[in-house]
Amino acid sequence: MAGPGAKLIGQKEPVKDQEVVCGGPVTVGRDPTSNSLPINHPSISRKHGRIFQEGTAWNVEDLGSSNGTFLNEVRIQKVRLKDGDVVRFGDVPFKFQMARPEPVAAASGGGGEGFEPTIMISPANRPKVDAPPPSDFEGTVFGGQAPVFFANQMQKDQSQQASNAGKVATADAPPPVYVPPPVQTPNMFMLKLKAIIGIVIFFSLIAIGVMVIIRNAGKSQEIRTAVKESRMKVEDFLSQNESRVLLPEAVLPTFKSELEVLEACNKELKEKLEKFKDGDKEQVDNLKALKERVDFLIFERKEALAVAEGDRAATDNLVQDLAVNGTENQKALAPLAKELLKLQHFRKKFPLNPDRSVEAPDPKDIDSLLSAVATLKTEHEKNAGNQLLFNTHFSRMVKNSIDNDEFLIRLWQRFYTEYEAAKAEKDAERRKDKIERLNRDYSSLNLLKDLK
């Protein structure tokens, strides 16, 4: 059985206020030869979508269009329609409207054909019928031809006999004696006991309520004190350790010592969060924020130690853990940390210092490193308001990398330009001069030993 008809009403040019009656399936597309509803619009595909019936229900389906089909601004593949839904093909919206059945007029007059009117008669208006003459013998005559049955007369005789027997029994029996119900004296002891129990329960409830209030107030004060103590520890650590500059040889022992302090603080915060997890939400959130910061300070130390030890795998694992298991603020800093670590490892291995640089980077990595500097700048600007960067060693490392690493990479770029020029020089004297200049500026590089 087919469902009710429907229609589409255009909501926007080029179909504004146009009505399309859905007498059957309606296909929508830009091609006028293969669609029952062709629409010439750049957002409409050649075969875009269709509206059709399944049983009594209307459905809309996307036919693999480029710009999609939407129901109430949600992109769909196939979905059932309801009256009043807005269907958008590409950028062209229609309102879907179900046909409404016409109202049936109420019947008037004395009733339809073949029916007789019913007349209600109240008992007061019933016609009077003359009663039959009284008779000592009442019975039922069937059709006026059957004999008269005397059942009613027999019932009268039996009732009379029972009445006479009752009168005799009543005359012989003595009159009934009224016995008043016993008067029950209230048990005063039980009344007093119930009153005492009620009073005890009442004051017990009051005492319990007061104890709960005092306990909650005490717990609130306890968590506020815990937050205050933890905040002071974190702020003291930052003020004492995050503003100083360490010499390279002091990085490892200093950060190892600080890492122990931070991990002890982190353990203490975990215990407080477990203890007060059901406490005041604002104070619990303050504890979580402090732990989030301490976690990131621990990440800073571990990352700096891994870089100082040249452990590339350890730094990669640290960043991966931050990106997967960190808080939202920590995850936001993972891309920044990833690019910073690339540049820190590069700076440690290839400092371009005559006394320290022995190896030279692969020239193919130069462009990649310049791209890392650009990404680092972008991520640093994006996270300018991240509270985890405020007054930290990590933020200063990022700033130092932005200020200096690009210069270092371009120095290596210039070195390779001079190196390739010396290799390609055909004139013996000029080649000798270029090689001597390279050996003077980059005396420790093994790469220059190949130049003759």
C-alpha positions in Angstrom: 0.0 0.0 0.0 1.5 3.3 -1.1 2.1 6.0 1.6 0.7 9.6 1.4 2.1 11.8 -1.3 4.7 14.5 -0.6 6.3 17.5 -2.2 9.5 19.5 -2.1 9.5 23.3 -1.7 12.6 25.1 -2.9 14.2 27.3 -0.2 16.9 29.1 -2.2 17.7 30.2 -5.7 17.6 28.8 -8.4 14.6 26.9 -7.0 13.2 29.5 -4.5 9.5 28.8 -3.7 9.3 26.1 -6.5 7.1 23.1 -5.5 7.9 19.6 -6.8 5.2 17.0 -6.2 6.6 13.6 -5.4 4.2 11.3 -7.2 6.9 8.7 -7.4 10.7 8.5 -7.2 12.4 11.9 -7.8 16.0 12.0 -9.0 18.0 15.2 -8.6 21.0 16.1 -10.7 22.5 18.6 -13.2 21.8 16.3 -16.2 18.3 17.2 -17.6 18.0 14.0 -19.6 18.4 11.5 -16.7 16.9 13.4 -13.8 13.2 14.1 -13.0 14.4 17.2 -11.1 17.2 18.8 -13.1 19.0 21.7 -11.3 21.6 23.8 -13.1 23.9 24.7 -10.2 27.7 24.2 -9.8 27.3 22.4 -6.4 25.0 19.8 -8.0 26.5 16.6 -9.5 25.3 15.0 -12.8 23.5 12.4 -10.7 23.3 13.8 -7.2 20.5 12.2 -5.1 17.0 10.8 -5.1 13.8 10.8 -3.0 11.8 7.6 -3.1 9.3 5.4 -1.2 9.9 2.2 0.6 6.5 0.8 1.7 4.8 3.8 3.3 8.0 5.7 4.2 9.8 8.3 2.2 13.6 8.2 2.0 16.4 10.4 0.7 19.6 8.9 -0.7 22.9 10.3 -2.0 24.0 8.9 -5.4 27.8 9.4 -4.9 27.7 13.2 -5.3 30.8 15.4 -5.0 29.3 18.0 -2.6 27.1 15.6 -0.6 23.4 15.4 0.4 22.4 16.7 3.8 19.4 16.2 6.1 18.9 19.1 8.5 22.6 20.1 7.9 23.9 16.6 8.6 25.6 14.8 5.7 23.9 11.5 4.9 24.0 8.5 2.6 20.5 7.2 3.0 17.9 8.1 5.7 14.1 8.2 6.3 12.3 11.5 5.9 9.8 13.2 8.2 7.4 16.0 7.6 9.2 19.4 7.8 12.8 18.0 7.2 15.2 20.2 5.2 17.0 18.3 2.5 20.0 20.0 0.9 21.6 18.7 -2.4 25.0 20.4 -2.6 24.1 24.1 -1.8 20.5 23.9 -2.9 18.0 23.2 0.0 14.4 22.0 -0.2 11.8 21.6 2.5 10.1 18.2 2.5 6.4 18.3 3.2 4.0 15.3 3.6 0.5 15.6 2.0 -2.1 16.0 4.7 -5.5 14.1 4.3 -8.6 16.2 3.7 -11.0 16.4 6.7 -14.2 14.3 6.4 -17.5 16.3 6.8 -19.6 15.2 9.8 -23.0 13.6 8.9 -26.1 15.7 9.5 -29.8 15.0 9.8 -31.5 11.8 10.9 -28.8 9.3 10.1 -27.3 7.6 7.0 -29.1 5.5 4.5 -30.3 2.1 5.8 -30.3 3.2 9.5 -33.4 4.0 11.6 -33.2 6.8 14.2 -33.2 5.7 17.8 -35.7 7.4 20.2 -34.9 7.4 23.9 -37.9 7.3 26.2 -37.5 8.1 29.9 -39.6 6.2 32.4 -41.6 9.3 33.1 -42.7 9.5 29.5 -43.5 5.8 29.0 -47.2 5.2 28.0 -49.5 3.9 30.7 -50.9 0.4 30.3 -54.1 -0.7 32.0 -53.2 -3.2 34.7 -55.0 -6.6 34.5 -57.6 -7.4 37.1 -56.3 -8.9 40.3 -56.4 -12.7 40.6 -55.7 -15.2 43.3 -53.9 -17.3 40.8 -51.1 -15.6 38.9 -49.1 -17.5 36.4 -47.7 -17.4 32.9 -49.7 -18.3 29.9 -47.7 -19.1 26.8 -49.4 -18.0 23.6 -52.8 -18.1 25.3 -53.1 -21.8 24.8 -50.9 -23.5 27.5 -52.3 -24.3 31.0 -51.8 -21.9 33.9 -48.9 -22.8 36.3 -49.4 -22.0 40.0 -45.8 -21.4 41.0 -46.6 -17.9 42.2 -49.4 -19.1 44.5 -47.1 -21.7 46.0 -44.5 -19.1 46.7 -47.1 -17.0 48.5 -48.1 -19.9 50.7 -44.6 -20.7 51.7 -43.8 -17.1 52.6 -46.9 -16.9 54.8 -46.0 -20.1 56.8 -42.5 -18.8 57.4 -43.9 -15.5 58.7 -46.2 -17.2 61.1 -43.4 -19.4 62.6 -41.3 -16.3 63.1 -44.0 -14.6 65.1 -44.4 -17.6 67.5 -40.7 -17.8 68.1 -40.5 -14.1 68.8 -43.3 -14.3 71.4 -41.7 -17.1 73.4 -38.0 -15.7 73.4 -36.8 -13.2 76.2 -35.9 -9.7 75.1 -32.2 -9.2 74.3 -29.9 -7.6 76.9 -27.5 -4.8 75.7 -24.0 -5.3 77.0 -21.8 -2.2 76.5 -18.3 -2.7 75.1 -15.5 -2.6 77.7 -13.8 0.7 78.2 -10.0 0.4 77.5 -7.8 2.5 79.7 -4.8 4.0 77.7 -1.4 2.6 78.6 0.4 5.8 79.8 3.7 4.0 80.0 3.7 3.1 76.3 2.6 6.6 75.3 5.5 8.1 77.3 7.9 5.6 75.9 6.9 6.4 72.3 7.2 10.1 73.0 10.7 9.6 74.4 11.8 7.5 71.4 10.4 10.1 69.0 12.3 12.9 70.8 15.5 10.8 70.8 15.2 10.1 67.1 14.5 13.8 66.3 17.6 15.0 68.2 19.7 12.2 66.8 18.9 13.3 63.3 19.7 16.8 64.1 23.1 15.7 65.6 23.9 13.6 62.6 23.1 16.5 60.3 25.3 18.8 62.3 28.1 16.2 62.3 27.8 15.8 58.5 28.0 19.6 58.1 31.1 19.9 60.4 32.7 16.9 58.6 32.2 18.4 55.2 33.4 21.8 56.4 36.5 20.1 57.8 37.1 18.1 54.7 36.7 21.3 52.5 39.2 23.1 54.7 41.6 20.1 54.5 41.6 20.0 50.7 42.0 23.8 50.5 45.1 23.4 52.8 46.4 20.5 50.7 46.0 22.6 47.5 47.7 25.6 49.1 50.7 23.5 50.2 51.1 21.8 46.8 50.9 25.1 45.0 53.6 26.6 47.2 55.9 23.7 46.5 55.5 23.9 42.7 55.8 27.7 42.7 58.9 27.5 44.9 60.5 25.0 42.6 59.8 27.1 39.6 61.2 30.3 41.1 64.4 28.6 42.3 65.1 26.4 39.3 63.5 27.6 36.1 65.1 31.0 35.8 68.7 29.9 35.9 71.0 29.0 33.0 73.0 25.8 33.4 76.5 25.1 32.0 76.6 22.1 29.7 78.5 20.0 32.2 76.0 20.8 35.0 72.9 19.8 33.0 73.0 16.0 33.8 73.6 16.1 37.6 71.3 19.1 38.1 68.3 17.6 36.2 68.8 14.2 37.8 68.5 15.8 41.2 65.5 17.9 40.2 63.8 14.9 38.7 63.8 13.1 42.1 62.2 16.1 43.7 59.5 16.4 41.0 58.7 12.7 41.1 58.3 12.9 44.9 55.9 15.9 44.5 54.0 14.0 41.8 53.5 11.0 44.1 52.2 13.3 46.8 49.7 14.9 44.4 48.5 11.5 43.3 47.8 10.5 46.9 45.9 13.8 47.6 43.8 13.4 44.5 42.8 9.9 45.5 42.0 11.0 49.1 39.9 14.1 48.0 38.4 12.7 44.7 34.9 13.1 46.1 35.6 16.6 47.6 35.0 20.1 46.4 35.1 20.1 42.6 36.9 23.4 42.3 39.7 22.3 44.7 40.0 18.9 43.0 40.4 20.7 39.7 43.2 22.8 41.2 45.0 19.7 42.4 44.7 18.2 38.9 46.1 21.4 37.3 49.1 21.3 39.7 49.7 17.6 38.8 49.4 18.4 35.1 52.1 21.0 35.5 54.4 18.7 37.6 54.0 16.0 35.0 55.2 18.4 32.3 58.1 19.5 34.4 59.1 15.8 34.7 58.8 15.5 30.9 61.1 18.5 30.5 63.8 17.0 32.7 63.6 13.5 31.1 63.7 15.1 27.6 66.7 17.3 28.5 68.6 14.3 30.0 67.9 12.1 26.9 69.2 14.9 24.6 72.3 15.4 26.7 73.0 11.7 26.6 72.2 11.6 22.8 69.4 9.0 23.3 67.2 9.7 20.2 64.9 6.7 20.9 64.2 7.8 24.5 63.2 11.3 23.3 60.9 9.9 20.6 59.2 7.7 23.2 58.7 10.6 25.6 57.0 12.7 22.9 54.8 9.7 21.8 53.7 9.1 25.4 52.9 12.9 25.8 50.8 12.9 22.6 48.8 9.7 23.6 48.5 9.8 27.4 48.8 13.5 28.2 46.1 15.9 29.2 44.6 18.3 26.6 47.2 21.0 27.5 50.0 18.5 27.3 48.9 16.9 24.0 48.8 20.4 22.5 52.5 20.8 23.2 53.5 17.4 21.7 54.1 18.8 18.1 56.2 21.6 19.6 58.3 19.1 21.6 58.7 16.9 18.5 60.2 19.7 16.4 62.3 21.0 19.3 63.9 17.6 19.8 64.9 17.3 16.1 66.8 20.6 16.4 68.3 19.8 19.8 69.7 16.5 18.6 71.0 18.3 15.4 72.7 21.1 17.5 74.3 18.6 19.8 75.7 16.4 17.0 76.7 19.1 14.5 77.6 22.3 16.4 79.7 23.7 13.6 82.5 24.6 16.1 86.1 24.1 15.0 87.0 22.5 18.3 83.9 20.2 18.5 82.5 19.4 15.0 83.9 16.3 13.5 81.0 15.0 11.5 79.0 17.0 9.0 75.2 16.5 8.5 73.8 15.0 5.4 73.1 17.9 3.0 69.7 16.4 2.2 68.7 17.1 5.8 69.3 20.8 5.7 65.9 21.7 4.0 64.1 19.4 6.5 65.7 21.1 9.4 64.7 24.6 8.1 61.2 23.3 7.8 61.4 22.1 11.5 62.3 25.7 12.5 59.3 27.1 10.7 57.0 24.5 12.3 58.5 25.3 15.7 57.7 29.0 15.3 54.1 28.2 14.3 53.5 25.8 17.2 55.0 28.3 19.6 52.6 31.0 18.5 49.7 28.6 18.7 50.5 27.6 22.3 51.4 31.1 23.5 48.5 31.0 26.1 49.2 27.4 27.3 49.8 27.6 31.0 52.3 24.7 31.0 54.8 26.9 29.1 54.7 29.8 31.6 58.1 30.4 33.2 59.6 27.0 32.4 63.0 25.7 31.1 61.1 24.1 28.2 59.8 27.5 27.0 63.3 29.0 27.1 64.7 26.1 25.1 62.0 26.7 22.5 62.8 30.4 22.3 66.6 29.7 22.1 66.0 27.2 19.3 63.9 29.7 17.4 66.5 32.4 17.8 69.7 30.3 17.0 69.0 27.1 15.2 68.0 28.6 11.9 71.3 30.5 11.9 73.2 27.3 12.7 71.5 25.4 9.9 72.2 28.2 7.4 75.9 28.1 8.4 76.0 24.5 7.4 74.2 25.4 4.2 76.9 27.9 3.5 79.6 25.4 4.3 78.2 22.9 1.8 78.1 25.7 -0.8 81.8 26.5 -0.3 82.6 22.7 -0.1 80.9 22.0 -3.4 82.6 25.0 -5.0 86.0 23.8 -3.9 85.3 20.3 -5.3 84.1 21.7 -8.6 87.0 24.2 -9.1 89.1 23.4 -12.1 91.8 26.0 -11.6 94.5 24.4 -9.4 95.5 27.7 -7.6 91.9 28.8 -6.9 91.0 25.3 -5.8 94.0 25.3 -3.4 92.9 28.6 -1.9 89.3 27.4 -1.3 90.5 24.2 0.3 92.9 26.1 2.6 90.1 28.5 3.6 87.8 25.5 4.4 90.5 23.8 6.5 91.1 27.0 8.4 87.4 27.6 9.2 86.4 24.0 9.8 89.6 22.4 10.9 88.1 19.4 12.7 85.7 18.1 9.9 86.6 14.7 8.6 84.8 15.6 5.4 87.6 18.0 4.4 90.2 15.2 4.4 88.9 14.0 1.1 89.7 17.3 -0.6 93.1 17.5 -2.2 
